[in-house]
Amino acid sequence: MRWARRLWVLLLLLHLSLIGRVISHEESGEWSCESSSSEIHMEAAFLPGIITLDGYADDWSGIEGSEYPLLPALDPDNDKEYSGGKLTFKALHDGRDVFFLLQVDGDYAYSKGENKKCPSVSLMFQIGEDATYHNMGGCKEGRDSCTNKTCKGHEVDIMHFSIGNAIPGRLYGGNPTDSSQGNGGDRFGHLVDLYAWTPHCRYLDGTGPSGNDTNGQNNWKGAWWHSSFSGHSGFVVEDSPYGSNGQKGTYFFEFSRPLRTMDRLQQDAQFTVGGSTKMSAAFWYPVDGNAWHGSSHFSINCDWVSMHISSGKSLVGKDASSTSSWDAASAFSLLFSVISLCLSIFVIYRILGPKSAQYKPMEISLG
């Protein structure tokens, strides 16, 4: 009987450990989302040549953004809103790359090498037509059965930036070292490029349940900053922690990636000028200094938010209108000049030209 009791205890512990692995990404109750996502729209305007990707927000000052309350992703209750403030989201593109700025108020918190004791951000985009915001794609397959075939249509594209090893103001993301390995990793600053079908089936681009594919790469680049830092001088790793923990201020996270990528594995969202994409943004913060865990993030909405990639036709229309006006004015000016020239020549000719003989009446004798 003793061996049977020991076996039962082992089975119970195994069962509890399995539950623990799954519950990290499950809601405490039935999922409920009261979202007016059909009314929430973001705009990525066509504004080339104004953004430098360095983490500083100065060059975004004239760009209109959208503010969102940050609610717990797994329990979007207004009473549990992130107390630091709202997230401001801005986006634009230059016809080749799309740029993002995420701005969040928060006391400075940084612990070198400990990602979960530092703030972190993520962007998620729909790839497959059946991919849902909830459950990160929403495929019904389990961890051991999710594949690109069983979960086809549920793909989502994810960028995640954990700053525990990232120097403020320095660029991270895609780099030659990790690109040569054919995956979406970033061993230097953990700004990684992922795809997923569910929270339990999430992989770096170029990797997956059936092995690695050397065609994956990290298409993202980004940097971060905090407003409490003095000046814009370049930090190096020896300057860590770069500021004083607890100082009030604002975090800035700045990112870019190409509108279109070389992806052939259905692991990247593709953006089209003049089109729209479904996306979301998430934020992790070490509340009260406690390390966050994977599912403790705050999100801007409990469903997809639509982002439109402006085509810039309005600017083209303005240029065309201006050109037409200029052409009409130029034609009128040219005509006036020609008429003036002709009149001038006529007047000069009249003054300096050969004079006609004066008329003298002839005297005729009649007798």
Residue pairs with C-beta under 8 A, 6 or more apart in sequence:
22 200
24 293
24 294
24 295
25 74
25 199
25 200
25 294
25 295
26 74
26 295
27 74
27 75
28 74
28 75
29 75
31 134
32 76
33 76
33 134
33 302
33 303
34 76
34 302
35 301
35 302
35 303
37 301
37 303
37 304
37 305
37 306
40 66
40 301
40 305
40 306
41 305
41 306
41 307
41 308
42 66
42 89
42 91
42 279
42 305
42 306
42 307
42 308
43 64
43 91
43 307
43 308
43 310
44 91
44 92
44 93
44 98
44 307
44 308
44 309
44 310
45 63
45 64
45 91
45 92
45 93
45 310
46 92
46 93
46 94
46 95
46 273
46 310
46 311
46 312
46 315
47 63
47 92
47 93
47 94
48 94
48 95
49 94
50 59
50 92
51 59
51 60
51 92
51 94
51 99
51 254
51 256
52 59
53 99
53 171
53 221
53 222
53 223
53 254
53 255
53 256
54 169
54 171
54 223
54 225
54 254
55 168
55 169
55 223
55 224
55 225
55 252
55 253
55 254
56 169
56 225
56 232
56 252
56 254
57 101
57 103
57 225
57 252
57 254
60 90
60 101
63 90
63 92
63 101
64 90
65 88
65 89
65 90
65 101
65 103
66 88
66 89
66 90
67 86
67 87
67 88
67 89
68 86
68 87
68 88
68 89
68 281
68 300
68 301
69 78
69 81
69 82
69 86
69 87
69 300
70 81
70 82
70 86
70 87
70 104
70 283
70 298
70 299
70 300
71 77
71 78
71 80
71 81
71 82
71 298
71 299
71 302
72 80
72 296
72 297
72 298
72 299
73 282
73 295
73 297
73 298
73 299
73 302
74 295
76 299
76 302
81 298
82 283
82 285
82 298
84 104
84 105
84 106
84 107
84 285
85 104
85 105
85 106
86 104
86 105
87 102
87 103
87 104
87 281
87 283
87 298
87 300
88 101
88 102
88 103
88 104
89 100
89 101
89 102
89 103
89 281
89 300
90 100
90 101
90 103
91 98
91 99
91 100
91 101
91 307
92 98
92 99
93 99
93 259
93 271
93 273
93 309
93 310
95 259
95 273
95 312
96 258
96 259
97 256
97 257
97 258
97 259
98 256
98 257
98 258
98 259
98 271
98 309
99 254
99 255
99 256
100 123
100 254
100 255
100 256
101 252
101 253
101 254
101 255
102 121
102 251
102 252
102 253
102 254
102 255
102 281
102 283
103 250
103 251
103 252
103 253
104 119
104 121
104 250
104 251
104 253
104 283
105 249
105 250
105 251
106 119
106 249
106 250
106 251
106 285
107 245
107 246
107 247
107 248
107 249
108 226
108 228
108 243
108 244
108 245
108 246
108 247
108 248
108 249
109 117
109 118
109 119
109 245
109 246
109 285
109 286
109 289
110 117
110 118
110 163
110 164
110 240
110 241
110 242
110 243
110 245
111 117
111 118
111 164
111 241
112 164
112 165
112 240
112 241
113 164
113 165
114 164
114 291
115 162
115 163
115 164
115 165
115 190
116 162
116 164
116 284
116 286
116 291
116 292
116 293
117 164
117 286
117 289
117 291
118 162
118 163
118 164
118 286
119 163
119 251
119 283
119 284
119 285
119 286
120 160
120 161
120 162
120 163
120 283
120 284
120 292
120 297
121 160
121 161
121 253
121 281
121 282
121 283
121 284
122 158
122 159
122 160
122 161
122 281
122 282
122 283
122 284
122 297
123 158
123 159
123 255
123 279
123 280
123 281
123 282
124 133
124 136
124 156
124 157
124 158
124 159
124 279
124 280
124 281
124 282
125 156
125 157
125 158
125 269
125 277
125 278
125 279
126 133
126 156
126 157
126 269
126 277
126 278
126 279
126 304
127 155
127 156
127 157
127 195
127 266
127 267
127 268
127 269
128 137
128 152
128 153
128 154
128 155
128 156
128 266
129 153
130 138
130 153
130 154
131 137
131 138
131 153
131 154
131 155
131 156
132 138
132 154
132 304
133 278
133 280
133 301
133 302
133 303
133 304
134 302
134 303
135 198
135 199
136 156
136 158
136 196
136 197
136 198
136 199
136 202
137 151
137 154
137 155
137 156
137 196
137 197
137 198
137 201
138 154
138 198
139 146
139 150
139 151
139 154
139 197
139 198
139 201
141 147
141 150
141 151
141 197
141 198
141 201
142 200
143 200
143 201
146 197
146 198
146 200
146 201
146 209
147 208
147 209
147 210
148 208
148 210
148 265
148 266
151 197
151 198
151 201
154 197
154 198
155 195
155 196
155 197
155 266
155 267
156 195
156 196
156 197
157 193
157 194
157 195
157 267
157 268
157 269
158 193
158 194
158 195
158 196
158 202
159 191
159 192
159 193
159 194
159 220
159 222
159 255
159 257
160 190
160 191
160 192
160 194
161 172
161 189
161 190
161 191
161 192
161 222
161 224
161 253
161 255
162 190
163 189
163 190
163 224
164 190
165 188
165 189
165 190
166 172
166 188
166 189
166 190
166 191
166 223
166 224
167 189
167 235
167 236
167 237
167 239
167 240
167 242
168 223
168 224
168 225
168 226
168 229
168 235
168 242
169 223
169 224
169 225
169 232
169 234
169 235
170 189
170 223
170 234
170 235
171 221
171 222
171 223
172 186
172 188
172 189
172 190
172 191
172 221
172 222
172 223
173 186
173 189
173 191
173 193
173 218
173 220
173 221
173 222
173 255
174 186
174 193
174 217
174 218
174 219
174 220
174 221
175 186
175 188
175 218
177 187
177 188
178 184
178 185
178 186
178 187
178 218
179 217
179 218
181 206
181 214
182 206
182 212
182 213
182 214
182 215
182 216
182 217
183 204
183 205
183 206
183 207
183 212
183 216
183 217
183 218
184 192
184 193
184 194
184 204
184 205
184 206
184 207
184 216
184 217
184 218
184 219
184 267
185 192
185 204
185 218
186 192
186 218
191 218
191 220
191 221
191 222
191 255
192 204
192 218
192 220
193 204
193 205
193 216
193 217
193 218
193 219
193 220
193 268
194 202
194 203
194 204
194 205
195 202
195 203
195 205
195 266
195 267
195 268
196 202
196 203
199 294
199 295
201 209
203 209
204 216
205 216
205 217
205 218
205 263
205 265
205 267
205 268
206 212
206 213
206 214
206 215
206 216
206 217
206 265
206 267
207 213
207 216
213 265
215 262
215 264
215 265
216 265
216 267
217 261
217 262
219 257
219 258
219 261
219 263
219 268
220 255
220 256
220 257
221 255
221 256
221 257
222 253
222 254
222 255
222 256
223 253
223 254
224 251
224 252
224 253
224 254
225 251
225 252
225 254
226 242
226 243
226 247
226 249
226 250
226 251
226 252
227 249
227 250
227 251
227 252
228 243
228 244
228 247
228 248
228 249
229 242
229 243
235 242
259 270
259 271
259 272
259 273
259 309
260 270
260 271
261 268
261 270
263 270
269 277
269 279
271 277
271 309
272 309
273 309
273 310
273 311
273 312
274 309
274 310
274 311
274 313
275 308
275 309
276 306
276 307
276 308
276 309
277 306
277 307
277 309
278 304
278 305
278 306
278 307
279 304
279 305
279 306
279 307
280 299
280 300
280 301
280 304
280 305
281 299
281 300
282 297
282 298
282 299
282 300
283 297
283 298
283 299
284 292
284 296
284 297
284 298
285 292
285 298
286 292
